[in-house]
Amino acid sequence: MNAQQVSNPVDLFVIGGGINGCGIARDAAGRGYSVMLAEMDDLASATSSASTKLFHGGLRYLEYFEVRLVREALIEREVLLRAMPHISWPMRFVLPYHKDMRFEAETPTSKLLSVVMPWMKGRRPAWLIRLGLFLYDHLGGRKILPATETRDLRGSPEGAPLQERFAKAYEYSDCWVEDSRLVALNARDAEARGATIMTRTKVTRAAREGDLWRIEVQDMESGAAQTHYAKMLVNAAGPWVGNVIHETIDLPSKEGVRLVRGSHIVTRKLYDHDKCYFFQGTDGRIIFAIPYETDFTLIGTTDAEHRDPSEKPYCTDEERDYLIAFANKYFKKPISAEDVVWSYSGVRPLYDDGASSATAATRDYTLKVDATAGAPVLNIFGGKITTYRRLAESALEKIAEHLPDATGPWTAGVPLAGGDFPVDGVADLVGQLRARYPFLTDRWAKRLVRAYGTEAQVLLGAAKTAEDLGEDFGATLSEAEVVWLMDHEYARTAEDVIWRRSKLGLRLDAEQIATLEEWMKTRRERVAAAE
Ligand SMILES: Cc1cc2nc3c(=O)[nH]c(=O)nc-3n(C[C@H](O)[C@H](O)[C@H](O)COP(=O)(O)OP(=O)(O)OC[C@H]3O[C@@H](n4cnc5c(N)ncnc54)[C@H](O)[C@@H]3O)c2cc1C
C-alpha cells in the first residue's frame, strides 16, 4: 500500500479543516491538483466556528493603517456575498457617537493625533470616524451594499434601546456569514472537484523523504494509523500552526504565532430591529451587538492572550463581565450574567509581528514557504474569514512556483453549493419552498433556505408531510436533515449538527440532544457495518 502511495503521491496534503485549509483545498482541487485534507476533529471545530461571523473590512483596522487588508476585505465582501447569498447577507451597523470615545493608545492614528492635536487627550473625534467611514465606503468597489448615513437617534427605532445621551449615530454596511457552514461548504466543493477530505484524522508526523512528504495520520475514532505521500504540504493548522512546525514536522523555523482569545456572549433578544450596534469603549476597544438566530443577541468580542492551543478556550467570568459592563454603557435596560444563555470562545492564530498588545497585533495573513531541505511546505499564519478566498489564491500562487502544472484562479463568482440564486432572492426561495412543502412554517422554511439555499428542496425530496421527513428531533430538526448533514456535510456527532452545521443547540434541551446523539451513533454503526 505504501509503495503504491509513494509511486502515486498527491500533489498537496493540507493539515487543518478550518476555513483556510478548506478554502485552499477547494481552490487547489478546482485547478486540477490532487488534494488530501486531514482535520483532527470536526470541520471548523476550532477558530472557524468561533468568529463574530462578519464578512467585514474591519473599520477599526484603518486606525492601524492596515489599508491593504481593509481594501482586500472590503472588495471581498461583495464577491463572497454573491457566491453564497444563502449563508451570507448584508447588515447595517449603527455606530452611536459620543464625545468620550477614546483610542487605544497604541494605534498609529492615536499616536499621530496626540502629536498634532494634544488637546484631544486620546479622544476619537467625530470627523475622524466620518473620514474612516468615507474610506470604508470608497476603498473597496462597493456596488450592492448601501453607503454610510448619519442618523438622528432621537425617536428612532435604532435609538430606542439606547441610553438618552446617544443622540447621533453613523450607520454603515458589512455582511453576516454563517462561519462554520462556510467551512463545510468549501470542503464539500473541494471533494466534488476531486479532493479527499478526512475528518477526525490527525496528522501525527510529517517528514521529508527526498522530493516527497511522508505523512503519518491517525484516525481519532478508531485509532488506526495510515501513511500518505505528497509533493507539497500545507500547514493550515490555525492555532496549532506553531505546533505543526516545531513538533509534527520539526522545522528549524523562527516564525511565531500569537494566540489571542476572543469570547462572545449570547442573550435573549435585546431589541426589536434587525441592525447591529458597533459600540466604542473608553478603553479604545470596540464590541458588536448583533441580532442572532432570530430570538437572540450576540455580543463580542474580547482580546486576551492565550498560551496553549490545546487548552480549550472558553469565555471566562471576567470576559463575560467585561462584555456585560461594556454593553451596559450603551443599552438603557441593563443586562446581567443571568441574561447570558450561551457563550463561545475562539483563538485567533495571528502572525507574531511583535505588537505589544493583543488588540494591536496584525489581523493580516502571512504565507511562508520552506523548501530549503527538499519537498516544500507552506505555513499559513493569521487571516480572516473574510479574506479566506483571497488567502487561498495567494497560497495557490506560491504553490504554483513548486507545482507548476495547473490552471489559474477561478473561485471568484463561482457559487458554493445551494448559493446559485440572486443576492436578493431569499424571500422568493422561501415562498417557493412553502408552496411546494405547505407543511413548513415560515420560520422553518427560512431556516432551511438560510442554511441550504437552493438545495433545501433536494434535502426535503418528495416529502408531503412533516412525518415523511422521519424522526422529529425538536426545533424543526428532522431525520432527513440529520441524514443530509451526515451524508453530505461530514457531520458525525450531535455537537457537529447543533453547534456548527446549525445553531439549534440554542433551542434543544438536554434530553433532545441525547436522543439525537444516540440516533446518530446507531446510524454511524449501521453505515459502517454495511461498508
Ligand atoms: C473571537 C474571534 C472573532 C473573529 N471574528 C471574525 C470576523 O467577524 N470576521 C472575520 O473575517 N474573521 C474573524 N475572525 C478570524 C477568523 O475566525 C480566523 O482567522 C479563521 O477562522 C482562522 O481559520 P483557520 O483555518 O486558520 O484556523 P482554524 O479554524 O482554527 O482551523 C485549523 C484547524 O486545524 C486543525 N488541526 C490542527 N492541528 C492539526 C493536525 N495535526 N492534524 C489535523 N488537523 C489539525 C484544527 O483542529 C483546526 O480545526 C475571528 C476570530 C476570533 C477568534
PDBQT file of the ligand as one rigid body, heavy atoms in Angstrom, charges set to zero:
ROOT
HETATM    1  C1  LIG A 601     -13.246  35.846  18.511  1.00  0.00    +0.000 C 
HETATM    2  C2  LIG A 601     -12.951  35.886  17.058  1.00  0.00    +0.000 A 
HETATM    3  C3  LIG A 601     -13.734  36.663  16.219  1.00  0.00    +0.000 A 
HETATM    4  C4  LIG A 601     -13.450  36.695  14.849  1.00  0.00    +0.000 A 
HETATM    5  N1  LIG A 601     -14.291  37.374  14.037  1.00  0.00    +0.000 NA
HETATM    6  C5  LIG A 601     -14.066  37.400  12.709  1.00  0.00    +0.000 A 
HETATM    7  C6  LIG A 601     -14.991  38.044  11.848  1.00  0.00    +0.000 A 
HETATM    8  O1  LIG A 601     -16.048  38.523  12.267  1.00  0.00    +0.000 OA
HETATM    9  N2  LIG A 601     -14.697  38.087  10.532  1.00  0.00    +0.000 N 
HETATM   10  C7  LIG A 601     -13.567  37.522  10.019  1.00  0.00    +0.000 A 
HETATM   11  O2  LIG A 601     -13.362  37.660   8.819  1.00  0.00    +0.000 OA
HETATM   12  N3  LIG A 601     -12.695  36.853  10.805  1.00  0.00    +0.000 NA
HETATM   13  C8  LIG A 601     -12.920  36.766  12.135  1.00  0.00    +0.000 A 
HETATM   14  N4  LIG A 601     -12.071  36.086  12.958  1.00  0.00    +0.000 N 
HETATM   15  C9  LIG A 601     -10.891  35.432  12.384  1.00  0.00    +0.000 C 
HETATM   16  C10 LIG A 601     -11.190  34.054  11.819  1.00  0.00    +0.000 C 
HETATM   17  O3  LIG A 601     -12.141  33.371  12.592  1.00  0.00    +0.000 OA
HETATM   18  C11 LIG A 601      -9.920  33.225  11.749  1.00  0.00    +0.000 C 
HETATM   19  O4  LIG A 601      -8.887  33.966  11.139  1.00  0.00    +0.000 OA
HETATM   20  C12 LIG A 601     -10.106  31.932  10.954  1.00  0.00    +0.000 C 
HETATM   21  O5  LIG A 601     -11.232  31.224  11.412  1.00  0.00    +0.000 OA
HETATM   22  C13 LIG A 601      -8.872  31.063  11.059  1.00  0.00    +0.000 C 
HETATM   23  O6  LIG A 601      -9.095  29.899  10.302  1.00  0.00    +0.000 OA
HETATM   24  P1  LIG A 601      -8.005  28.767  10.213  1.00  0.00    +0.000 P 
HETATM   25  O7  LIG A 601      -8.463  27.820   9.183  1.00  0.00    +0.000 OA
HETATM   26  O8  LIG A 601      -6.663  29.382  10.012  1.00  0.00    +0.000 OA
HETATM   27  O9  LIG A 601      -7.956  28.115  11.677  1.00  0.00    +0.000 OA
HETATM   28  P2  LIG A 601      -8.953  27.066  12.369  1.00  0.00    +0.000 P 
HETATM   29  O10 LIG A 601     -10.355  27.326  12.070  1.00  0.00    +0.000 OA
HETATM   30  O11 LIG A 601      -8.582  27.015  13.804  1.00  0.00    +0.000 OA
HETATM   31  O12 LIG A 601      -8.571  25.691  11.666  1.00  0.00    +0.000 OA
HETATM   32  C14 LIG A 601      -7.391  24.991  11.934  1.00  0.00    +0.000 C 
HETATM   33  C15 LIG A 601      -7.747  23.525  12.038  1.00  0.00    +0.000 C 
HETATM   34  O13 LIG A 601      -6.567  22.731  12.043  1.00  0.00    +0.000 OA
HETATM   35  C16 LIG A 601      -6.851  21.570  12.783  1.00  0.00    +0.000 C 
HETATM   36  N5  LIG A 601      -5.566  20.947  13.138  1.00  0.00    +0.000 N 
HETATM   37  C17 LIG A 601      -4.593  21.471  13.914  1.00  0.00    +0.000 A 
HETATM   38  N6  LIG A 601      -3.555  20.604  14.013  1.00  0.00    +0.000 NA
HETATM   39  C18 LIG A 601      -3.880  19.508  13.275  1.00  0.00    +0.000 A 
HETATM   40  C19 LIG A 601      -3.224  18.272  12.994  1.00  0.00    +0.000 A 
HETATM   41  N7  LIG A 601      -2.019  17.983  13.488  1.00  0.00    +0.000 N 
HETATM   42  N8  LIG A 601      -3.856  17.369  12.205  1.00  0.00    +0.000 NA
HETATM   43  C20 LIG A 601      -5.093  17.631  11.688  1.00  0.00    +0.000 A 
HETATM   44  N9  LIG A 601      -5.756  18.790  11.938  1.00  0.00    +0.000 NA
HETATM   45  C21 LIG A 601      -5.165  19.720  12.721  1.00  0.00    +0.000 A 
HETATM   46  C22 LIG A 601      -7.658  22.086  13.965  1.00  0.00    +0.000 C 
HETATM   47  O14 LIG A 601      -8.431  21.068  14.574  1.00  0.00    +0.000 OA
HETATM   48  C23 LIG A 601      -8.497  23.188  13.332  1.00  0.00    +0.000 C 
HETATM   49  O15 LIG A 601      -9.820  22.763  13.016  1.00  0.00    +0.000 OA
HETATM   50  C24 LIG A 601     -12.343  35.987  14.324  1.00  0.00    +0.000 A 
HETATM   51  C25 LIG A 601     -11.565  35.200  15.182  1.00  0.00    +0.000 A 
HETATM   52  C26 LIG A 601     -11.879  35.129  16.529  1.00  0.00    +0.000 A 
HETATM   53  C27 LIG A 601     -11.083  34.243  17.428  1.00  0.00    +0.000 C 
ENDROOT
TORSDOF 0
